[in-house]
Amino acid sequence: MIVFRCNASPKIGIGHLMRCRSLAIACKKLGLSCSILGPPDNYKVEGDDALFDYWVEQSDWVSETDDAEKLILFSIKVNAKALIIDDYKIKESYQKILKKSKIPWMQFDYTYQILLWADIVLNSNITADIQAYKKLKMNPKTRFLLGAKYALLRPEFTKAILKKRKTVERILITFGGGDDRGAILFSVRAALDTTPKNIELVIVSGKDNPRNKEIQEWVQVNGKGRVILNINPNNVAEIFASCDLAIMAGGTSTFEVAYCGLPMLLITIAKNQIKQAKAWEDLNVGLYLGELSKINYIDICHQIDLMIKNYNKYLLADNIVDGCGSNRVASEINNCIKESS
């Protein structure tokens, strides 16, 4: 049994849950059963009851000590052989409690700001740097899984039919599964004002985005027949793959968009997205406009226009993300379990 400790909410989005779900699917293929502790029950999707033996909601956070002890008690109850920790609130004191339990664990990290005791540390950002972890490594046996080869894509993306692109016909606009902070309407307005009438604008918004009603009403009045709104669609991979360009945040979905080969116009809505957004620009597979609160409307219109006109100068990123990350990480976890038994 592998126990996932995962955080998800409208405020922080569902990126943590999506990648844990993808990893759990890969672990199940290796014969490893899975359970999850943390996300609310209403975040369940079709297939989760079969994927997770136990789904335990735990939204109340009292302290690191309290949460760690609850996790250990639950893990002992289900005879867990390994833990997956995907919650940015978890710092060193939490890890020290886990260390005493002697249950091996993998921890997600993208901050380079906390001391790390985990058996495996996963940082799939394209900027992940082993040198930055030297002073943070407290466990001499820690293995680091770094870079886009370990990106955890939803399995349906590897089945999507990818197309060859020469011009822009459909623009994807998406800002994660939680609160988009107003970025969707800001972007779609700019795209409508800037792009030729033959270009479709395809919005993908999560069901927990509190702005969905506002977006829906705006599209009905102002969409001009060019805007397609998808709220929590069950064919995300198909939609992404059908587009030619993406206007989006700098979070976990960038790996899925990169796999589909779409150039990206990036607008960050959270601080932890900035470094990765800049890295995609450095690789010439996208353009980083800046933080949502600091972007001028005229600037985004100008950059959308330039990106369409210079579309072919951007490199496809499908050679950077190969879609095998979940299987690689699951294999490492399986090896860790065998070594500790």
C-alpha positions as CSV (number, residue, x, y, z in Angstrom):
1,M,0.0,0.0,0.0
2,I,1.2,3.5,-0.9
3,V,-0.4,6.4,1.0
4,F,-0.6,9.8,-0.7
5,R,-0.8,12.9,1.4
6,C,-2.1,15.6,-0.9
7,N,-3.4,19.1,-0.7
8,A,-6.0,20.5,-3.1
9,S,-8.5,23.4,-2.9
10,P,-10.0,26.2,-5.1
11,K,-7.3,28.5,-3.8
12,I,-4.3,26.4,-4.6
13,G,-5.9,24.5,-7.4
14,I,-5.9,20.7,-8.2
15,G,-2.5,20.3,-9.8
16,H,-1.3,18.4,-6.7
17,L,-4.2,16.0,-6.9
18,M,-3.9,15.5,-10.7
19,R,-0.2,14.5,-10.5
20,C,-0.8,12.3,-7.5
21,R,-3.7,10.6,-9.4
22,S,-1.4,10.1,-12.5
23,L,1.3,8.6,-10.3
24,A,-1.2,6.3,-8.5
25,I,-2.3,4.9,-11.9
26,A,1.3,4.1,-12.7
27,C,1.9,2.5,-9.3
28,K,-1.2,0.4,-9.7
29,K,0.2,-1.0,-13.0
30,L,3.1,-2.3,-10.9
31,G,0.8,-4.0,-8.5
32,L,1.0,-1.4,-5.8
33,S,-2.3,-0.5,-4.1
34,C,-2.9,3.2,-3.2
35,S,-4.8,5.3,-0.7
36,I,-5.1,9.1,-0.4
37,L,-5.4,11.4,2.6
38,G,-6.3,15.0,2.3
39,P,-8.5,16.2,-0.7
40,P,-12.3,16.8,-0.1
41,D,-14.6,14.1,-1.3
42,N,-16.1,16.3,-3.9
43,Y,-12.8,16.2,-5.8
44,K,-13.3,12.6,-6.7
45,V,-13.7,11.8,-10.4
46,E,-14.9,8.6,-12.1
47,G,-12.4,5.9,-11.5
48,D,-11.1,7.2,-8.2
49,D,-13.0,4.6,-6.1
50,A,-11.2,1.9,-8.1
51,L,-7.9,3.7,-8.0
52,F,-7.7,4.4,-4.3
53,D,-8.6,1.8,-1.7
54,Y,-9.2,4.6,0.8
55,W,-10.0,8.3,0.2
56,V,-9.9,10.2,3.5
57,E,-10.8,13.9,3.6
58,Q,-8.6,15.9,5.9
59,S,-8.9,19.6,5.3
60,D,-8.3,20.8,8.9
61,W,-4.6,21.8,9.5
62,V,-3.8,22.2,13.2
63,S,0.0,21.9,13.0
64,E,2.8,19.9,11.4
65,T,3.0,17.6,14.4
66,D,-0.8,16.9,14.4
67,D,-0.9,16.3,10.7
68,A,2.2,14.1,10.6
69,E,0.8,11.9,13.5
70,K,-2.5,11.5,11.8
71,L,-0.7,10.4,8.6
72,I,1.4,7.9,10.5
73,L,-1.6,6.4,12.3
74,F,-3.5,6.0,9.1
75,S,-0.4,4.5,7.3
76,I,0.0,2.0,10.1
77,K,-3.7,1.1,9.9
78,V,-3.5,0.3,6.2
79,N,0.0,-1.2,6.4
80,A,1.6,1.4,4.1
81,K,4.9,0.5,2.5
82,A,5.6,4.0,1.3
83,L,4.3,7.6,1.5
84,I,3.9,10.3,-1.2
85,I,4.0,13.8,0.2
86,D,2.5,16.5,-2.0
87,D,1.8,19.5,0.2
88,Y,3.9,22.7,0.4
89,K,3.0,23.3,4.1
90,I,5.1,20.3,5.1
91,K,8.5,21.4,6.5
92,E,11.4,19.8,8.4
93,S,9.6,19.1,11.7
94,Y,7.0,17.1,9.8
95,Q,9.6,15.1,8.0
96,K,11.5,14.3,11.2
97,I,8.3,12.7,12.6
98,L,7.9,10.7,9.4
99,K,11.6,9.6,9.7
100,K,10.9,8.1,13.1
101,S,8.1,6.0,11.6
102,K,10.7,4.3,9.3
103,I,8.2,4.3,6.4
104,P,10.1,5.4,3.2
105,W,8.6,8.4,1.4
106,M,8.8,10.6,-1.7
107,Q,8.4,14.3,-1.4
108,F,7.5,16.9,-4.0
109,D,9.7,20.0,-3.8
110,Y,10.0,23.1,-6.1
111,T,11.1,25.7,-3.6
112,Y,14.7,24.8,-2.6
113,Q,13.8,26.4,0.8
114,I,13.5,23.5,3.2
115,L,15.8,20.9,4.6
116,L,14.9,17.5,3.1
117,W,14.9,14.1,4.8
118,A,12.8,12.1,2.3
119,D,14.1,8.9,0.6
120,I,13.1,10.4,-2.8
121,V,12.7,14.0,-3.8
122,L,10.8,14.8,-7.0
123,N,11.2,18.2,-8.8
124,S,10.1,17.9,-12.4
125,N,10.6,21.6,-13.2
126,I,12.8,22.1,-16.3
127,T,15.0,24.3,-14.1
128,A,15.6,21.6,-11.4
129,D,19.2,21.8,-10.3
130,I,21.0,19.1,-8.2
131,Q,23.5,21.7,-7.0
132,A,20.8,23.7,-5.3
133,Y,19.9,20.7,-3.2
134,K,23.4,20.0,-1.8
135,K,22.9,22.1,1.3
136,L,19.3,20.9,1.8
137,K,20.0,17.1,1.7
138,M,19.8,15.8,5.3
139,N,19.4,12.1,4.4
140,P,22.6,10.7,2.7
141,K,20.4,8.1,0.9
142,T,18.0,10.6,-0.7
143,R,17.5,10.1,-4.4
144,F,16.6,13.2,-6.5
145,L,14.3,12.8,-9.5
146,L,14.9,16.1,-11.4
147,G,13.7,17.5,-14.6
148,A,10.9,17.2,-17.2
149,K,11.6,13.5,-17.8
150,Y,9.8,13.0,-14.5
151,A,6.8,15.2,-15.3
152,L,3.6,13.5,-14.2
153,L,1.1,13.7,-17.1
154,R,-2.4,12.5,-17.0
155,P,-2.5,9.1,-18.8
156,E,-4.9,10.3,-21.5
157,F,-2.3,12.6,-22.9
158,T,-0.2,9.7,-24.2
159,K,-3.2,8.5,-26.2
160,A,-4.0,11.9,-27.7
161,I,-3.6,12.3,-31.4
162,L,-1.1,15.1,-31.9
163,K,-1.2,17.2,-35.0
164,K,1.4,19.1,-37.1
165,R,0.9,22.8,-37.0
166,K,1.9,25.6,-39.4
167,T,-0.6,28.3,-38.5
168,V,-2.8,29.3,-35.5
169,E,-6.5,28.2,-35.9
170,R,-7.4,27.5,-32.3
171,I,-6.0,29.1,-29.1
172,L,-6.3,27.3,-25.8
173,I,-6.9,29.5,-22.7
174,T,-6.5,27.8,-19.4
175,F,-5.4,28.7,-15.9
176,G,-5.6,25.6,-13.8
177,G,-8.4,23.8,-12.0
178,G,-8.9,26.3,-9.2
179,D,-9.4,30.1,-9.0
180,D,-8.1,31.6,-12.2
181,R,-7.9,35.1,-10.5
182,G,-9.6,36.6,-13.5
183,A,-6.9,35.6,-15.9
184,I,-9.3,33.7,-18.3
185,L,-11.5,36.7,-19.1
186,F,-8.5,39.0,-19.2
187,S,-6.9,36.8,-21.8
188,V,-10.0,36.0,-23.8
189,R,-10.9,39.7,-24.1
190,A,-7.4,40.4,-25.4
191,A,-7.5,37.5,-27.8
192,L,-10.9,38.6,-29.2
193,D,-9.7,42.1,-29.7
194,T,-6.4,41.0,-31.4
195,T,-6.9,37.8,-33.4
196,P,-8.5,37.3,-36.9
197,K,-12.1,36.3,-36.9
198,N,-11.3,32.8,-38.2
199,I,-9.4,31.8,-35.0
200,E,-11.4,30.0,-32.3
201,L,-10.7,30.6,-28.6
202,V,-11.0,27.5,-26.5
203,I,-11.4,28.0,-22.7
204,V,-10.8,25.1,-20.3
205,S,-11.8,25.9,-16.7
206,G,-11.9,23.7,-13.6
207,K,-15.3,23.0,-11.9
208,D,-14.1,24.7,-8.7
209,N,-13.2,28.0,-10.3
210,P,-15.5,30.4,-8.4
211,R,-15.5,32.7,-11.6
212,N,-17.2,30.1,-13.9
213,K,-20.6,31.7,-13.8
214,E,-19.1,35.1,-14.6
215,I,-17.1,33.6,-17.5
216,Q,-20.1,31.7,-18.8
217,E,-22.3,34.9,-18.8
218,W,-19.6,36.9,-20.5
219,V,-19.0,34.3,-23.2
220,Q,-22.8,34.2,-24.0
221,V,-22.9,37.9,-24.5
222,N,-19.5,38.7,-26.0
223,G,-18.2,35.5,-27.5
224,K,-19.2,36.4,-31.0
225,G,-19.5,32.7,-31.9
226,R,-15.7,32.3,-31.6
227,V,-15.3,31.3,-27.9
228,I,-15.8,27.7,-26.8
229,L,-16.2,27.3,-23.0
230,N,-15.3,23.9,-21.4
231,I,-15.9,23.6,-17.7
232,N,-14.3,20.4,-16.2
233,P,-14.4,18.5,-19.5
234,N,-13.6,14.8,-19.6
235,N,-11.6,15.1,-22.8
236,V,-8.9,17.5,-21.7
237,A,-6.1,15.8,-23.7
238,E,-8.2,15.9,-26.9
239,I,-9.0,19.6,-26.4
240,F,-5.3,20.5,-25.7
241,A,-4.1,18.5,-28.7
242,S,-6.6,20.1,-31.0
243,C,-5.2,23.6,-30.3
244,D,-2.3,25.4,-31.9
245,L,-1.2,27.9,-29.2
246,A,-1.9,28.2,-25.5
247,I,-2.4,31.3,-23.2
248,M,-2.0,29.9,-19.7
249,A,-0.4,29.9,-16.3
250,G,3.0,28.5,-15.5
251,G,1.8,25.5,-13.4
252,T,1.7,21.7,-14.0
253,S,-0.4,22.0,-17.1
254,T,2.5,23.4,-19.0
255,F,4.0,19.9,-19.2
256,E,0.8,18.6,-20.8
257,V,0.7,21.5,-23.3
258,A,4.4,21.0,-24.0
259,Y,3.8,17.3,-24.7
260,C,1.1,18.3,-27.2
261,G,3.7,20.6,-28.9
262,L,1.9,24.0,-28.4
263,P,3.9,27.2,-28.0
264,M,2.8,29.0,-24.8
265,L,2.0,32.6,-23.9
266,L,2.5,32.4,-20.1
267,I,0.9,34.6,-17.4
268,T,1.6,33.6,-13.8
269,I,-1.1,33.7,-11.2
270,A,1.0,32.3,-8.3
271,K,4.6,33.1,-7.2
272,N,5.7,29.4,-7.5
273,Q,4.9,29.5,-11.3
274,I,7.3,32.3,-12.2
275,K,10.6,30.4,-12.3
276,Q,9.2,27.7,-14.6
277,A,7.4,30.2,-16.9
278,K,10.7,32.0,-17.4
279,A,12.4,28.7,-18.1
280,W,10.0,27.8,-20.9
281,E,10.8,31.2,-22.4
282,D,14.5,30.5,-22.2
283,L,13.9,27.3,-24.1
284,N,12.1,29.3,-26.8
285,V,8.9,27.3,-26.5
286,G,7.0,30.1,-25.1
287,L,6.8,33.7,-24.0
288,Y,6.5,34.9,-20.4
289,L,4.5,38.1,-20.1
290,G,4.8,38.4,-16.3
291,E,2.4,38.2,-13.3
292,L,-1.3,38.8,-13.9
293,S,-1.5,41.8,-11.6
294,K,1.4,43.5,-13.4
295,I,0.4,43.0,-17.1
296,N,-0.9,45.9,-19.2
297,Y,-3.8,45.0,-21.4
298,I,-2.2,46.7,-24.4
299,D,0.9,44.6,-23.9
300,I,-0.9,41.3,-23.9
301,C,-2.8,42.3,-27.1
302,H,0.5,43.2,-28.7
303,Q,2.2,40.0,-27.7
304,I,-0.7,37.7,-28.9
305,D,-0.4,39.5,-32.2
306,L,3.4,39.0,-32.4
307,M,3.2,35.4,-31.4
308,I,0.7,34.6,-34.1
309,K,2.8,36.4,-36.7
310,N,6.0,34.7,-35.6
311,Y,4.4,31.4,-34.8
312,N,7.0,29.2,-36.6
313,K,9.9,30.7,-34.7
314,Y,8.9,28.9,-31.5
315,L,10.3,25.5,-31.0
316,L,8.0,22.6,-30.3
317,A,8.5,21.2,-26.8
318,D,7.2,17.7,-27.4
319,N,10.8,16.5,-27.3
320,I,11.2,17.9,-23.8
321,V,8.3,16.0,-22.2
322,D,7.9,12.4,-23.5
323,G,4.9,11.3,-21.4
324,C,6.8,8.6,-19.5
325,G,7.4,10.4,-16.3
326,S,4.8,8.7,-14.2
327,N,6.1,5.3,-15.1
328,R,9.7,6.3,-14.2
329,V,8.7,7.7,-10.8
330,A,6.5,4.7,-10.0
331,S,9.5,2.4,-10.8
332,E,11.7,4.4,-8.4
333,I,9.1,4.2,-5.7
334,N,8.8,0.4,-6.2
335,N,12.6,0.0,-6.0
336,C,12.6,2.1,-2.8
337,I,10.0,-0.2,-1.2
338,K,12.0,-3.3,-2.2
339,E,15.2,-1.9,-0.7
340,S,13.6,-0.9,2.6
341,S,11.8,-4.3,3.1
